[in-house]
Amino acid sequence: MAAVFSQYPGSVFPFWIEIPIAIGLGWALYKKGIGTIKATFFAVLAMYITVVLGAFMPVNVGNLGVFDSIAVWTIILFIYAFIASVLPVTTLLQPRDYMNAWELFIAMGLLVLGVLVAPFNGGLHLVAPAVTLKPAGAPSLWPFLFITIACGAISGFHSVVASGTTSKQISTEDDALFVGYGSMLTEGVLAVLVIIACSAGLGLASQGTDSQIWTGFYGTYGQTPPTTAFIEGSSNIVRSLGIPSSICAVIMGVFVASFAGTSLDTTTRLQRYVVQELLTTNSRVGSDSGHWYTNKYGATALALIAAALLAFSGPRTSDGLITAVGATVLWPIFGANNQTLAALALFTGSVYLKGRGGKKYLVTFIPALFMIVMTLWALIENELSYIGKGSVLLAIVNLIIIVIAVYVSIFSLIAMAKKKKVI
């Protein structure tokens, strides 16, 4: 998010103004009883007015003392995450996520229309090579292909969100199928559009051969933040609809930043729950426990302090300024970490279903076995690579995840072996 703000300053104004708009939407729905359709229309309209204004009102944050602009934005986002995660869900998180859902539909709609129209306005062709067998710096195809795909298809983080926030907002248990499975199908459609934007959209405004265009973004594995390639490619596609380039960039920049923002405050809230549960030594969880570190403010502070230590763990810039590149440093192990959590969720479901009797548990148990094998394989390869490169932080964090993955596997298999039935 900090990188998006620095690279696309036009997205700053609409991103932050969306927050009071979302609070106003929640107030209109819950306090004033204004109809959902009416309130939604005016909230989304107001949001896209700010998007247009943002194209003409770029906000640049320069260096501040020993911090570069990305570090400054990171600190601001940490402050936002603290406030957003301690507010009631209906005050900001829920109406903001609801607005972002409409933002998703609109952005996807524009991309679909752009894909249909672009061939008639200069052409839309693939600049990506069909196959690149050995990209510079890329890990082995096995098992990392499955880690990459599974991060969207079977996401451990989404299982935590489903249990920690989504389940508390649906009207009936039956809605879980539509919300959960429907969301993943929608994410699959978005993934296809992202592939089109990055493999074909990049060529609509760039000069040079297809190979030059592609290698400019993906010449070396991990050389360019994926958000940059997507924002550029998708903006090019939407521009074919006659929308000015500057506004297209803001639309997509805000789209990326807003969705990252929902993950930021949701993740902080969930991390606060985890801290509270781990540090509470009796049945009283939360502010009633009497300890500062188990009330919502203290637990949130601990969660964000840990995140800040990781975010600022990377090297300084060439100018000696502090920058927040820790997220980029830790990104390579995110996939395996996420899939360890996914395997845990699948094993948990398997234990429950086996306890109910019958063979239905195989529906989750077989994917759980595949997931844990691929995850451990990737983790071990990562560990050997980090040790060889002398990456101490990555090696330590990755080793912790390996221990957790092994523990999850053994504990789950022992639970599966028990013949106890549950009702």
C-alpha positions in Angstrom: 0.0 0.0 0.0 2.8 2.4 0.9 4.4 1.6 -2.5 1.2 2.3 -4.3 0.8 5.7 -2.6 4.4 6.6 -3.5 4.1 5.4 -7.2 0.5 6.6 -7.8 0.0 9.7 -5.7 -3.4 10.3 -7.4 -4.8 7.3 -5.4 -4.0 8.9 -2.0 -6.9 11.4 -1.8 -9.7 8.9 -2.8 -8.3 6.2 -0.6 -8.4 8.2 2.6 -11.7 10.0 1.8 -13.3 6.6 1.4 -12.9 6.1 5.1 -15.3 8.9 6.2 -17.6 7.9 3.3 -17.7 4.4 4.7 -18.4 5.6 8.2 -21.2 7.8 6.9 -22.6 4.8 5.0 -22.6 2.7 8.2 -24.3 5.6 10.1 -26.9 5.9 7.4 -27.7 2.2 7.4 -27.6 1.4 11.1 -28.5 4.7 12.8 -30.8 6.4 10.3 -32.4 3.3 8.7 -31.9 4.7 5.2 -32.5 2.0 2.5 -29.5 -0.1 1.5 -29.9 0.7 -2.3 -30.2 4.4 -1.7 -27.3 4.6 0.7 -25.1 2.4 -1.4 -25.8 4.5 -4.5 -24.7 7.8 -2.9 -21.7 6.2 -1.1 -20.3 4.6 -4.3 -21.1 7.8 -6.3 -19.2 9.9 -3.7 -16.3 7.5 -3.8 -15.9 7.7 -7.6 -16.2 11.5 -7.5 -13.1 11.4 -5.2 -11.4 9.1 -7.7 -11.8 11.7 -10.5 -10.6 14.5 -8.1 -7.6 12.4 -7.1 -6.4 12.4 -10.7 -6.1 16.2 -10.4 -5.0 16.3 -6.7 -2.0 14.0 -6.4 -0.6 13.8 -2.8 3.1 13.3 -2.5 4.7 12.6 0.9 8.4 13.2 0.8 11.1 12.0 3.2 10.6 12.9 6.9 13.8 13.0 8.9 15.5 9.6 8.7 12.5 8.0 7.0 11.9 7.8 3.2 8.4 8.3 1.8 7.5 4.6 1.8 8.4 4.4 5.5 6.3 7.5 6.3 3.3 6.0 4.6 3.9 2.7 6.4 3.9 4.5 9.8 0.6 6.3 8.8 -0.9 3.0 7.8 0.0 1.4 11.1 -1.8 4.2 12.9 -4.8 3.7 10.7 -4.7 -0.1 11.3 -4.7 0.5 15.1 -7.7 2.8 14.9 -9.7 0.7 12.4 -9.1 -2.6 14.3 -10.4 -1.3 17.7 -13.5 0.3 16.3 -16.8 -1.7 16.2 -17.1 -3.8 13.0 -20.2 -1.9 11.9 -18.5 1.5 12.3 -15.8 1.1 9.6 -14.8 -2.4 8.7 -18.1 -3.7 7.5 -19.3 -0.6 5.5 -15.8 -0.1 4.0 -15.6 -3.8 2.9 -19.1 -3.4 1.5 -18.1 -0.4 -0.5 -14.9 -2.2 -1.7 -17.1 -5.0 -3.0 -18.9 -2.6 -5.3 -15.5 -1.2 -6.2 -14.5 -4.7 -7.2 -17.5 -5.2 -9.3 -17.1 -1.9 -11.1 -13.3 -2.4 -11.7 -13.9 -6.0 -13.0 -16.8 -4.7 -15.2 -14.5 -2.0 -16.7 -11.8 -4.6 -17.3 -14.2 -7.0 -19.0 -15.5 -4.2 -21.2 -12.0 -3.0 -21.9 -11.0 -6.5 -23.0 -13.9 -6.6 -25.4 -13.3 -3.1 -26.8 -9.4 -3.0 -26.8 -9.1 -5.2 -30.0 -10.9 -2.5 -31.9 -8.8 0.3 -30.5 -5.2 -0.6 -31.4 -5.3 -4.3 -30.6 -4.8 -6.5 -27.6 -2.2 -9.2 -27.9 0.0 -11.2 -25.6 3.4 -9.8 -24.9 4.2 -12.6 -22.4 6.2 -15.6 -23.8 4.3 -18.8 -23.8 6.8 -20.5 -21.6 9.9 -19.3 -19.8 11.6 -22.5 -18.5 14.3 -20.9 -16.3 13.5 -17.3 -15.3 16.4 -15.6 -13.6 16.1 -16.0 -9.8 12.9 -18.0 -9.9 12.5 -21.1 -7.6 11.8 -24.6 -8.9 8.4 -25.2 -10.6 7.7 -28.0 -8.1 6.4 -27.3 -5.5 6.1 -23.5 -5.9 3.5 -23.7 -8.7 1.1 -25.3 -6.3 1.9 -22.9 -3.5 1.2 -20.0 -5.8 -2.1 -21.4 -7.1 -3.3 -22.6 -3.7 -2.8 -19.1 -2.2 -5.9 -18.1 -4.1 -7.7 -21.4 -4.3 -7.3 -22.7 -0.8 -6.1 -19.8 1.4 -5.4 -20.4 5.0 -5.8 -16.7 5.8 -9.4 -16.8 4.3 -10.2 -19.6 6.7 -9.3 -17.4 9.6 -11.3 -14.5 8.2 -14.3 -16.8 7.7 -14.2 -17.9 11.3 -13.2 -14.6 12.9 -15.3 -12.0 11.0 -17.4 -13.4 8.2 -19.3 -15.9 10.3 -20.4 -13.1 12.7 -21.9 -11.1 9.8 -24.0 -13.6 7.9 -27.7 -14.0 8.7 -27.9 -17.8 8.5 -25.4 -20.7 8.2 -26.7 -21.4 4.7 -25.3 -18.0 3.6 -21.8 -19.3 4.2 -21.8 -21.3 1.0 -22.8 -18.3 -1.2 -20.5 -15.9 0.6 -17.5 -18.2 0.9 -17.6 -20.3 -2.3 -19.0 -17.4 -4.3 -16.2 -15.1 -3.2 -13.6 -17.6 -4.3 -15.2 -18.0 -7.7 -15.2 -14.2 -8.0 -11.6 -14.1 -7.0 -10.9 -16.7 -9.8 -12.5 -14.4 -12.4 -10.4 -11.5 -11.0 -7.3 -13.8 -11.3 -8.0 -14.3 -15.0 -8.4 -10.6 -15.6 -5.1 -9.9 -13.7 -3.4 -12.4 -16.0 -4.8 -10.6 -19.1 -3.7 -7.2 -17.7 -0.2 -8.4 -17.0 0.3 -10.5 -20.1 -1.5 -8.4 -22.7 -2.5 -5.0 -21.2 1.1 -4.0 -20.7 1.6 -3.9 -24.4 -1.1 -1.3 -25.1 0.9 1.7 -24.1 4.5 0.6 -24.1 7.0 1.1 -26.9 9.3 -1.7 -28.1 9.0 -5.3 -29.0 6.9 -7.7 -27.1 10.0 -9.2 -25.5 11.3 -5.8 -24.4 7.9 -4.9 -22.9 7.7 -8.1 -21.0 11.3 -8.2 -19.7 10.9 -4.6 -18.6 8.5 -5.9 -15.9 9.4 -9.5 -15.5 13.0 -9.9 -16.8 14.1 -11.2 -13.4 12.0 -13.0 -11.0 10.6 -10.6 -8.4 12.2 -7.5 -9.9 9.0 -5.5 -10.1 6.2 -5.3 -7.5 3.3 -7.2 -9.0 0.9 -4.3 -8.2 2.9 -2.1 -10.6 2.4 -4.5 -13.5 -1.3 -5.0 -12.8 -2.0 -1.3 -12.4 -0.2 -0.4 -15.6 -1.7 -3.2 -17.6 -5.3 -2.8 -16.3 -5.1 1.0 -16.8 -4.1 0.5 -20.4 -7.1 -1.8 -21.0 -9.6 0.5 -19.3 -8.2 3.4 -21.3 -9.5 1.8 -24.4 -13.0 2.7 -23.2 -12.2 6.4 -23.7 -11.4 7.1 -20.1 -8.4 9.4 -19.6 -5.2 7.6 -18.7 -4.7 9.6 -15.5 -8.1 8.6 -14.2 -7.6 5.0 -15.2 -4.5 4.8 -13.2 -6.3 6.3 -10.1 -9.2 3.8 -10.5 -6.9 0.8 -10.5 -4.5 2.3 -7.9 -7.3 2.9 -5.5 -8.8 -0.5 -6.2 -5.5 -2.2 -5.3 -4.9 0.0 -2.2 -8.4 -0.3 -0.9 -8.5 -4.1 -1.0 -5.1 -4.2 0.6 -6.5 -1.8 3.2 -9.4 -4.2 4.0 -6.8 -7.0 4.6 -4.7 -4.6 6.7 -7.4 -3.7 9.2 -9.0 -7.2 9.2 -5.6 -8.9 9.7 -4.8 -6.5 12.6 -8.2 -7.3 14.2 -7.6 -11.0 13.9 -4.1 -10.8 15.2 -5.5 -8.9 18.2 -7.9 -11.8 18.9 -4.9 -14.2 18.7 -2.8 -12.1 21.1 -5.7 -11.9 23.5 -6.4 -15.6 23.5 -2.7 -16.6 23.9 -2.0 -14.2 26.7 -5.2 -14.7 28.7 -4.6 -17.2 31.5 -8.2 -17.6 32.6 -11.6 -17.6 31.0 -11.9 -13.9 30.9 -10.8 -12.8 27.4 -10.5 -9.1 26.6 -10.6 -6.0 28.8 -12.3 -8.0 31.7 -9.0 -9.9 32.3 -7.5 -6.9 34.0 -4.3 -6.8 32.0 -3.3 -4.1 29.5 -2.0 -6.6 27.1 -5.3 -8.5 26.8 -7.6 -5.6 26.3 -8.2 -4.5 22.7 -5.8 -1.6 22.8 -2.9 -3.4 24.3 -3.3 -6.5 22.3 -3.6 -4.4 19.1 -0.4 -2.5 20.0 1.5 -5.7 20.5 0.4 -7.0 17.2 1.4 -3.8 15.4 4.7 -3.6 17.2 5.6 -7.1 16.0 4.5 -6.1 12.4 6.6 -2.9 12.5 9.7 -4.8 13.6 9.3 -7.0 10.5 8.3 -4.1 8.2 11.4 -2.1 9.1 13.8 -5.1 9.3 15.3 -4.6 5.8 18.4 -2.6 4.8 18.4 1.2 4.4 18.2 3.0 1.1 21.4 4.1 -0.8 20.9 7.5 0.9 21.0 6.0 4.3 17.3 6.5 5.0 15.1 4.0 6.8 12.6 2.3 4.5 9.9 -0.3 5.0 11.0 -3.1 2.7 10.6 -5.9 5.3 7.3 -6.9 3.6 9.2 -7.5 0.4 11.9 -9.5 2.3 9.3 -11.7 4.0 7.1 -12.1 1.0 8.8 -15.3 -0.4 7.7 -17.3 2.7 4.2 -15.9 2.8 2.8 -18.5 0.4 4.1 -21.5 2.4 3.0 -19.9 5.6 -0.5 -19.3 4.2 -0.7 -22.9 3.0 0.4 -24.3 6.4 -2.6 -22.5 7.8 -4.7 -23.9 5.0 -3.6 -27.4 5.8 -4.5 -26.9 9.4 -8.0 -25.8 8.4 -8.4 -28.8 6.2 -7.1 -31.2 8.9 -9.5 -29.6 11.4 -12.4 -30.2 9.0 -11.2 -33.7 8.4 -11.1 -34.6 12.1 -14.6 -33.2 12.6 -16.0 -35.1 9.6 -14.4 -38.3 10.6 -15.9 -38.0 14.0 -19.3 -37.8 12.4 -18.8 -41.2 10.7 -18.7 -42.2 7.1 -16.2 -41.4 4.4 -17.0 -37.7 3.9 -13.8 -36.7 5.7 -11.8 -37.8 2.6 -13.1 -34.7 0.8 -10.9 -32.6 3.0 -8.3 -35.1 4.2 -6.8 -35.9 0.8 -6.3 -32.2 -0.1 -4.9 -31.7 3.4 -2.3 -34.4 2.8 -1.4 -32.9 -0.6 -1.2 -29.4 0.8 1.0 -30.3 3.7 3.4 -32.3 1.5 3.8 -29.4 -1.0 4.1 -26.9 1.9 6.8 -28.8 3.7 8.7 -29.3 0.4 8.6 -25.6 -0.3 9.6 -24.7 3.3 12.6 -27.0 3.2 13.8 -25.7 -0.1 13.4 -22.1 1.2 15.3 -23.0 4.4 18.3 -24.4 2.4 18.2 -21.3 0.2 18.1 -18.8 3.1 20.9 -20.6 4.9 23.0 -20.6 1.8 22.4 -16.9 1.2 23.0 -16.0 4.9 19.4 -14.6 5.3 19.2 -14.9 9.1 15.7 -13.4 9.5 14.1 -15.5 6.8 15.9 -18.6 8.0 14.6 -18.2 11.5 11.0 -17.3 10.5 10.9 -20.1 7.9 12.3 -22.6 10.5 9.5 -21.7 12.9 7.0 -22.3 10.2 8.5 -25.8 9.4 8.2 -26.7 13.1 4.6 -25.6 13.1 3.9 -27.5 9.9 5.4 -30.7 11.3 3.5 -30.3 14.5 0.2 -29.8 12.7 0.8 -32.9 10.6 1.6 -35.2 13.5 -1.1 -33.9 15.7 -3.7 -34.1 13.0 -2.8 -37.6 11.9 -3.0 -38.7 15.6 -6.4 -37.2 15.9 -7.5 -38.8 12.6 -6.3 -42.2 13.9 -8.7 -42.1 16.9 -11.9 -44.0 16.5 -14.0 -41.7 18.8 -17.3 -40.6 17.3 -18.8 -37.2 17.9 -22.4 -36.1 17.5 
